[in-house]
Amino acid sequence: MSAPSTAVPSVIEDTLVFTLDDPDRSFSRVSLDCDDAVLGRRRFRRTTTGWQLAIPRPYLNRLEYRLVVTERRGETAVVCDPANPERVKTAFGERSVALMPGYERPAWLQRDVTPGTSTEHLLTLDPDGDIAEVPVTVWSPDGLAADAEARLLVVHDGPEYVELASLAHYAAALIEDGDVPVFRLALMHPIERDPWYAANEEYLQAELDVLDQLVDQVPTTDRWVTLGASLGGLTSLLLACAG
């Protein structure tokens, strides 16, 4: 049998083990909050010093999770793992991260790259509509002149991509390495995400109008390309069909 990893949670053979200290027996119940694709039970078992859960090791290099703890007086909270210093910010709050043996952080994320520059554009729509203005942040790599033409990647939920996924850092690393041609990022702000942005024909037309204005202000070669995840991915697909 291989020795358990020193990481928290730990991996023993094909099992991922979570533990939570509770020497004062403050909790009446503890369960795991993670993606439904991860197999195994969710409820922890009580031990002499706290709580433990063992599930099949997922076919992942890293797993984001939280703990759902219920106090003896009945109050329930969803918290990060207090014993695990590995954390990540997400669009839905902070998560603990379980790193599997052999996991290596992406090399580009550990590199020093020139940060590039960002400019703000406030683009107008029909004043009679519900939304009259759309802010777009345009990121340009270092060394690209303001009047130089370049390809444009339109990113839905763009500011979150930069903050939570280091998209501008990734783009800068790709460009510095010569892996892709020089390009800019058009970081779209969703504004009223649920009522307006959510697969709405009015939004799609508004974004097409905004992008027509943007390419008049930002020198662009070829046709822009869109990027998004979840609702942003659906919007990208619909935008491609509408455009």
Secondary structure in CASP SS format (residue, H / E / C, confidence):
PFRMAT SS
TARGET T0000
AUTHOR 0000-0000-0000
METHOD secondary structure of the structure
MODEL  1
M C 1.00
S C 1.00
A C 1.00
P C 1.00
S C 1.00
T C 1.00
A C 1.00
V C 1.00
P C 1.00
S E 1.00
V E 1.00
I E 1.00
E C 1.00
D C 1.00
T E 1.00
L E 1.00
V E 1.00
F E 1.00
T E 1.00
L E 1.00
D E 1.00
D C 1.00
P C 1.00
D C 1.00
R C 1.00
S C 1.00
F E 1.00
S E 1.00
R E 1.00
V E 1.00
S E 1.00
L E 1.00
D E 1.00
C C 1.00
D C 1.00
D C 1.00
A C 1.00
V C 1.00
L C 1.00
G C 1.00
R C 1.00
R C 1.00
R E 1.00
F C 1.00
R E 1.00
R E 1.00
T C 1.00
T C 1.00
T C 1.00
G E 1.00
W E 1.00
Q E 1.00
L E 1.00
A E 1.00
I E 1.00
P E 1.00
R C 1.00
P C 1.00
Y C 1.00
L C 1.00
N C 1.00
R E 1.00
L E 1.00
E E 1.00
Y E 1.00
R E 1.00
L E 1.00
V E 1.00
V E 1.00
T E 1.00
E E 1.00
R C 1.00
R C 1.00
G C 1.00
E C 1.00
T E 1.00
A E 1.00
V E 1.00
V E 1.00
C C 1.00
D C 1.00
P C 1.00
A C 1.00
N C 1.00
P C 1.00
E C 1.00
R E 1.00
V E 1.00
K E 1.00
T E 1.00
A C 1.00
F C 1.00
G E 1.00
E E 1.00
R E 1.00
S E 1.00
V E 1.00
A E 1.00
L E 1.00
M C 1.00
P C 1.00
G C 1.00
Y C 1.00
E C 1.00
R C 1.00
P C 1.00
A H 1.00
W H 1.00
L H 1.00
Q H 1.00
R C 1.00
D C 1.00
V C 1.00
T C 1.00
P C 1.00
G C 1.00
T E 1.00
S E 1.00
T E 1.00
E E 1.00
H E 1.00
L E 1.00
L E 1.00
T E 1.00
L C 1.00
D C 1.00
P C 1.00
D C 1.00
G C 1.00
D C 1.00
I C 1.00
A C 1.00
E E 1.00
V E 1.00
P E 1.00
V E 1.00
T E 1.00
V E 1.00
W E 1.00
S E 1.00
P C 1.00
D C 1.00
G C 1.00
L C 1.00
A C 1.00
A C 1.00
D C 1.00
A C 1.00
E C 1.00
A E 1.00
R E 1.00
L E 1.00
L E 1.00
V E 1.00
V E 1.00
H C 1.00
D C 1.00
G H 1.00
P H 1.00
E H 1.00
Y H 1.00
V H 1.00
E H 1.00
L H 1.00
A H 1.00
S C 1.00
L H 1.00
A H 1.00
H H 1.00
Y H 1.00
A H 1.00
A H 1.00
A H 1.00
L H 1.00
I H 1.00
E H 1.00
D H 1.00
G C 1.00
D C 1.00
V C 1.00
P C 1.00
V C 1.00
F E 1.00
R E 1.00
L E 1.00
A E 1.00
L E 1.00
M E 1.00
H C 1.00
P C 1.00
I C 1.00
E C 1.00
R H 1.00
D H 1.00
P H 1.00
W H 1.00
Y H 1.00
A C 1.00
A C 1.00
N C 1.00
E H 1.00
E H 1.00
Y H 1.00
L H 1.00
Q H 1.00
A H 1.00
E H 1.00
L H 1.00
D H 1.00
V H 1.00
L H 1.00
D H 1.00
Q H 1.00
L H 1.00
V H 1.00
D H 1.00
Q H 1.00
V C 1.00
P C 1.00
T E 1.00
T C 1.00
D C 1.00
R C 1.00
W C 1.00
V E 1.00
T E 1.00
L E 1.00
G C 1.00
A C 1.00
S C 1.00
L H 1.00
G H 1.00
G H 1.00
L H 1.00
T H 1.00
S H 1.00
L H 1.00
L H 1.00
L H 1.00
A H 1.00
C H 1.00
A H 1.00
G C 1.00
END
